[in-house]
Amino acid sequence: TVGAGKAQVNEGFTVDSHDLTVLVNGNKTFQIYAGNNIGAIINVKLIKQHEDYLDLEPESFVYQSGSSFNQSITVTGRRAGHVEITASSTPSESWITSDLFVRVVVAKSEAIIYTSIVFGWIYFVAWSVSFYPQIWINYRRKSVEGLNFDFITLNIVGFTLYSMFNCGLYFIAGLQNEYEDRHPHGVNPVLLNDVVFSLHAMFATCLTIIQCCVYERGSQRVSKTAYGLLVIFALVVIVSAGLAGGDVIHWLDFLYYCSYVKLTITIIKYIPQALMNYRRKSTVGWSIGNILLDFTGGTLSMLQMILNAHNYDDWASLFGDPTKFGLGLFSVLFDIFFMLQHYVFYR
């Protein structure tokens, strides 16, 4: 069982931290501890995923039973990049070293690390606040005319699915175990700020929907096209949930399918508002503040990815899997188009 496996893993060697950041030509240390279940004499050799990225001192050690054990390992960065340190042992039973691994990031500049962190907090705040200019305009005008209902409808579905994905991976142990089984030395991709942002986005969008129900809305309504898309998205979610419930797929796969629907919504959700502005030849009733904040967040998010790619010499993560960067760029381009509509085309 999963529980029994983890109990056995904890009886072998482990480390004080599975994540370490070190600068090029700088050094850091981590500690290796021995579990109570280790007996006899164990020879351990540390294994570097990439030989020329860092040096280890020592690269091997011998454990003798019956004595307290705490082995210090010094890591010296040589080349920027991501390196995983694992270990092998003699005797070679897998449980002895299965928890002895460290994910090392070798960085070029400490200043870039802190700049990236600052950018991250700024775009988190910008994206979080971006919902409220529209809510304020609706409240002040007591009207939602000019705000496209398809955009709001797609938004609430997207953020609901995004919240399901984040909450599932952050709070549900069974899903976390599934993720660990697929990525034994991987890091859970969902952090607390992801959970907070998605739940807050869902809450703010619900406030906007309430405003759409109680304020003057003219002849605006959700289009048949949007309803058709919602039916398709609902079928994807319901069918995948049924498959997961019937053990045909894993629940983690169900969450991934939800995230794919969210990504699709992110690509198409701006189109209805842009078309509405074009047909009305006006942006009255629609908040440019939302777009300015979204543009700020999206731009800083992409800059952060570029900074990290440079600092860790990891351009493959940027261009080899372009989904995140591509979506950010797509959103920023739409923001620029909206700004042109507001400040140039329909002044």
C-alpha positions as CSV (number, residue, x, y, z in Angstrom):
1,T,0.0,0.0,0.0
2,V,1.0,3.6,-0.4
3,G,1.1,4.2,3.4
4,A,3.3,1.1,4.0
5,G,5.7,2.2,1.2
6,K,6.2,5.6,2.7
7,A,6.8,4.2,6.1
8,Q,9.5,2.0,4.7
9,V,11.1,4.9,2.7
10,N,11.4,6.9,5.9
11,E,13.5,4.1,7.5
12,G,16.3,4.6,4.9
13,F,18.6,7.6,4.3
14,T,17.0,11.0,4.0
15,V,18.1,14.7,3.7
16,D,17.3,17.9,5.6
17,S,16.0,19.5,2.4
18,H,15.1,18.1,-1.0
19,D,15.6,21.5,-2.7
20,L,18.8,23.6,-2.8
21,T,19.8,26.7,-4.7
22,V,23.5,27.5,-5.1
23,L,25.3,30.2,-7.2
24,V,27.9,29.4,-9.8
25,N,31.3,29.2,-8.0
26,G,29.4,29.3,-4.7
27,N,28.7,26.5,-2.3
28,K,25.9,25.2,0.0
29,T,25.7,22.2,2.2
30,F,22.9,19.7,3.0
31,Q,22.7,17.0,5.6
32,I,22.1,13.3,5.2
33,Y,20.5,11.3,8.0
34,A,20.1,7.6,8.6
35,G,16.8,6.0,9.5
36,N,16.5,3.6,12.4
37,N,15.9,0.6,10.1
38,I,19.4,0.7,8.5
39,G,21.7,-2.1,9.7
40,A,25.1,-3.5,9.0
41,I,27.6,-1.5,6.8
42,I,26.2,0.5,3.9
43,N,28.4,2.0,1.2
44,V,26.6,5.0,-0.5
45,K,27.6,6.8,-3.7
46,L,26.0,10.1,-4.7
47,I,25.0,10.3,-8.4
48,K,24.8,13.6,-10.3
49,Q,22.3,13.9,-13.1
50,H,24.8,16.1,-15.0
51,E,28.5,15.8,-14.2
52,D,29.7,19.3,-15.1
53,Y,27.1,21.4,-13.4
54,L,28.3,20.9,-9.8
55,D,30.9,19.3,-7.5
56,L,30.1,17.2,-4.4
57,E,32.3,16.8,-1.4
58,P,32.4,14.0,-0.5
59,E,30.8,12.0,-3.4
60,S,30.5,8.8,-1.3
61,F,30.5,7.7,2.3
62,V,30.2,4.6,4.5
63,Y,27.6,4.1,7.2
64,Q,28.2,1.7,10.1
65,S,25.3,0.6,12.2
66,G,25.1,1.3,15.9
67,S,26.4,4.8,15.7
68,S,24.6,8.2,15.3
69,F,24.9,9.4,11.8
70,N,24.9,12.9,10.2
71,Q,26.8,13.3,6.9
72,S,27.4,16.8,5.6
73,I,27.7,17.2,1.8
74,T,29.1,20.4,0.2
75,V,27.7,21.4,-3.2
76,T,29.7,23.8,-5.3
77,G,28.1,25.2,-8.4
78,R,30.0,25.1,-11.6
79,R,27.5,25.8,-14.4
80,A,23.9,27.2,-14.3
81,G,21.1,24.7,-14.6
82,H,18.9,22.2,-12.9
83,V,20.6,19.0,-11.5
84,E,19.1,16.1,-9.5
85,I,21.3,14.3,-7.0
86,T,20.4,10.7,-6.2
87,A,22.3,7.8,-4.7
88,S,23.1,4.2,-5.0
89,S,24.1,1.8,-2.2
90,T,25.8,-1.5,-1.5
91,P,23.8,-3.5,-0.6
92,S,21.5,-2.2,-3.3
93,E,18.0,-2.5,-1.8
94,S,16.0,0.4,-3.2
95,W,14.3,1.6,0.0
96,I,17.8,2.5,1.5
97,T,18.3,5.5,-0.8
98,S,14.8,6.1,-2.3
99,D,14.4,9.3,-0.2
100,L,18.0,10.4,-0.6
101,F,17.6,12.9,-3.4
102,V,18.2,16.7,-3.8
103,R,16.9,18.9,-6.6
104,V,19.7,21.5,-7.1
105,V,19.3,24.8,-9.0
106,V,22.6,26.4,-10.0
107,A,22.0,30.1,-10.6
108,K,24.1,32.8,-12.2
109,S,23.0,35.7,-10.0
110,E,21.4,36.2,-6.6
111,A,20.1,39.6,-7.6
112,I,18.1,38.0,-10.5
113,I,16.6,35.5,-8.0
114,Y,15.3,38.3,-5.8
115,T,14.1,40.3,-8.8
116,S,12.2,37.3,-10.0
117,I,10.6,36.9,-6.6
118,V,9.6,40.6,-6.6
119,F,8.1,40.3,-10.1
120,G,6.1,37.3,-8.9
121,W,4.5,39.2,-6.0
122,I,3.7,42.2,-8.2
123,Y,2.0,40.2,-10.9
124,F,0.1,38.2,-8.2
125,V,-1.2,41.4,-6.7
126,A,-1.9,42.9,-10.2
127,W,-3.9,39.9,-11.3
128,S,-5.8,39.7,-8.0
129,V,-6.8,43.3,-8.1
130,S,-7.7,43.3,-11.8
131,F,-11.2,42.1,-11.1
132,Y,-12.3,45.1,-9.1
133,P,-12.2,48.0,-11.5
134,Q,-15.0,46.3,-13.5
135,I,-17.0,45.6,-10.3
136,W,-16.5,49.3,-9.2
137,I,-17.7,50.6,-12.6
138,N,-20.8,48.4,-12.5
139,Y,-21.6,49.5,-9.0
140,R,-21.1,53.2,-9.8
141,R,-23.2,53.1,-13.0
142,K,-25.8,50.6,-11.6
143,S,-25.5,49.0,-15.0
144,V,-23.5,46.2,-16.7
145,E,-24.2,47.4,-20.3
146,G,-21.0,47.2,-22.2
147,L,-19.7,44.1,-20.3
148,N,-20.0,41.0,-22.4
149,F,-21.9,38.2,-20.7
150,D,-20.1,35.4,-22.7
151,F,-16.8,36.7,-21.3
152,I,-18.1,36.5,-17.7
153,T,-19.7,33.1,-18.2
154,L,-16.5,31.6,-19.7
155,N,-14.5,33.2,-16.9
156,I,-16.5,31.6,-14.0
157,V,-16.3,28.2,-15.7
158,G,-12.6,28.6,-16.2
159,F,-11.8,29.7,-12.7
160,T,-14.0,27.0,-11.2
161,L,-12.1,24.3,-13.0
162,Y,-8.8,26.0,-12.2
163,S,-9.8,26.0,-8.5
164,M,-10.7,22.4,-8.7
165,F,-7.3,21.6,-10.1
166,N,-5.4,23.7,-7.5
167,C,-7.5,22.5,-4.5
168,G,-7.3,18.9,-5.6
169,L,-3.5,18.8,-5.8
170,Y,-3.0,21.0,-2.8
171,F,-5.4,19.5,-0.3
172,I,-6.2,15.9,-1.3
173,A,-3.5,13.4,-0.2
174,G,-4.6,10.7,-2.7
175,L,-4.1,13.0,-5.6
176,Q,-0.7,14.1,-4.2
177,N,0.3,10.5,-4.0
178,E,-0.7,9.9,-7.6
179,Y,1.4,12.8,-8.7
180,E,4.4,11.5,-6.6
181,D,4.0,8.1,-8.2
182,R,4.3,9.7,-11.7
183,H,7.0,12.1,-10.7
184,P,9.0,10.4,-7.9
185,H,11.3,13.3,-7.3
186,G,9.1,16.0,-8.6
187,V,7.6,19.1,-6.8
188,N,3.9,19.6,-6.4
189,P,3.2,22.3,-9.1
190,V,0.4,23.9,-7.0
191,L,1.4,26.4,-4.2
192,L,-0.8,28.1,-1.7
193,N,-0.8,31.4,-3.7
194,D,-2.2,29.4,-6.6
195,V,-5.1,28.2,-4.5
196,V,-5.7,31.6,-3.0
197,F,-5.6,33.3,-6.4
198,S,-8.0,30.8,-8.1
199,L,-10.6,30.9,-5.3
200,H,-10.4,34.7,-5.1
201,A,-10.8,34.9,-8.9
202,M,-13.9,32.7,-8.7
203,F,-15.3,34.8,-5.8
204,A,-14.7,38.1,-7.7
205,T,-16.3,36.7,-10.9
206,C,-19.3,35.5,-8.8
207,L,-19.7,39.1,-7.6
208,T,-19.7,40.3,-11.2
209,I,-22.4,37.8,-12.1
210,I,-24.6,39.0,-9.2
211,Q,-24.2,42.5,-10.6
212,C,-25.3,41.2,-14.0
213,C,-28.4,39.8,-12.4
214,V,-29.4,42.9,-10.4
215,Y,-28.2,45.9,-12.5
216,E,-29.5,47.3,-15.7
217,R,-28.3,45.1,-18.6
218,G,-30.3,46.2,-21.6
219,S,-30.7,43.4,-24.1
220,Q,-27.5,41.7,-23.2
221,R,-27.6,37.9,-22.6
222,V,-25.4,34.9,-22.9
223,S,-25.1,33.9,-26.6
224,K,-26.1,30.5,-28.1
225,T,-22.4,30.1,-29.1
226,A,-21.4,30.4,-25.5
227,Y,-24.1,28.0,-24.4
228,G,-22.8,25.5,-27.0
229,L,-19.3,25.8,-25.7
230,L,-20.5,25.3,-22.2
231,V,-22.3,22.1,-23.2
232,I,-19.1,20.8,-24.8
233,F,-17.0,21.7,-21.7
234,A,-19.6,20.1,-19.4
235,L,-19.5,16.9,-21.4
236,V,-15.7,16.7,-21.2
237,V,-15.8,17.2,-17.4
238,I,-18.8,14.8,-16.8
239,V,-17.4,12.1,-19.1
240,S,-13.9,12.3,-17.6
241,A,-15.3,12.3,-14.0
242,G,-17.3,9.2,-14.9
243,L,-14.2,7.5,-16.3
244,A,-12.3,8.4,-13.1
245,G,-15.2,7.2,-10.9
246,G,-15.2,3.9,-12.9
247,D,-11.4,3.5,-12.5
248,V,-10.8,3.8,-16.2
249,I,-8.6,6.8,-15.7
250,H,-7.0,8.2,-12.6
251,W,-8.5,11.2,-10.8
252,L,-5.3,13.1,-11.5
253,D,-6.0,12.7,-15.2
254,F,-9.5,14.1,-14.5
255,L,-7.9,17.2,-13.0
256,Y,-5.6,17.5,-16.0
257,Y,-8.6,17.4,-18.4
258,C,-10.2,20.1,-16.3
259,S,-7.0,22.2,-16.7
260,Y,-7.1,21.6,-20.5
261,V,-10.6,23.1,-20.6
262,K,-9.4,26.0,-18.5
263,L,-6.5,26.6,-21.0
264,T,-9.0,26.5,-23.9
265,I,-11.2,29.1,-22.2
266,T,-8.2,31.3,-21.6
267,I,-7.5,31.3,-25.3
268,I,-11.1,32.1,-26.4
269,K,-12.6,34.1,-23.6
270,Y,-11.4,37.6,-24.8
271,I,-13.0,37.2,-28.2
272,P,-16.6,38.0,-27.3
273,Q,-15.7,41.2,-25.5
274,A,-13.5,42.4,-28.4
275,L,-16.3,41.7,-30.9
276,M,-18.8,43.5,-28.7
277,N,-16.6,46.6,-28.5
278,Y,-16.2,46.5,-32.3
279,R,-19.9,46.2,-33.0
280,R,-20.8,49.0,-30.5
281,K,-17.8,51.1,-31.6
282,S,-17.5,51.9,-27.9
283,T,-15.9,50.6,-24.7
284,V,-18.3,52.4,-22.4
285,G,-19.3,50.2,-19.5
286,W,-16.3,48.1,-19.8
287,S,-13.3,48.7,-17.5
288,I,-9.9,49.5,-19.1
289,G,-8.5,49.2,-15.5
290,N,-8.9,45.4,-15.7
291,I,-6.9,45.3,-18.9
292,L,-4.1,47.6,-17.6
293,L,-3.7,45.4,-14.5
294,D,-3.9,42.2,-16.6
295,F,-1.3,43.6,-19.0
296,T,1.0,44.4,-16.0
297,G,0.6,41.0,-14.6
298,G,1.1,39.2,-17.9
299,T,4.1,41.2,-18.8
300,L,5.8,40.7,-15.5
301,S,5.0,37.0,-15.6
302,M,6.7,36.6,-19.0
303,L,9.7,38.7,-17.8
304,Q,10.0,36.4,-14.8
305,M,10.1,33.4,-17.0
306,I,12.8,35.0,-19.2
307,L,14.8,36.0,-16.2
308,N,14.6,32.5,-14.7
309,A,15.5,30.9,-18.1
310,H,18.6,33.2,-18.2
311,N,19.6,32.7,-14.6
312,Y,19.3,28.9,-14.7
313,D,20.4,28.6,-18.3
314,D,17.1,26.8,-18.8
315,W,15.8,28.1,-22.1
316,A,14.4,24.6,-23.0
317,S,11.7,25.1,-20.3
318,L,10.7,28.3,-22.0
319,F,10.7,27.3,-25.7
320,G,10.7,23.5,-25.4
321,D,7.3,23.6,-23.6
322,P,5.9,26.9,-24.7
323,T,2.4,26.5,-23.3
324,K,2.7,28.8,-20.3
325,F,4.8,31.5,-22.0
326,G,2.6,31.3,-25.1
327,L,-0.6,31.7,-23.1
328,G,0.9,34.7,-21.3
329,L,2.0,36.3,-24.6
330,F,-1.5,35.6,-26.1
331,S,-3.2,37.4,-23.2
332,V,-0.8,40.3,-23.4
333,L,-1.4,40.7,-27.1
334,F,-5.2,40.8,-26.5
335,D,-4.6,43.4,-23.7
336,I,-2.8,45.5,-26.2
337,F,-5.7,45.2,-28.7
338,F,-8.2,46.2,-26.0
339,M,-6.0,49.2,-25.2
340,L,-6.1,50.2,-28.8
341,Q,-9.9,49.8,-28.9
342,H,-10.2,52.0,-25.8
343,Y,-7.6,54.7,-26.4
344,V,-7.4,54.8,-30.2
345,F,-10.2,53.2,-32.2
346,Y,-13.3,54.2,-30.1
347,R,-12.3,57.3,-28.2
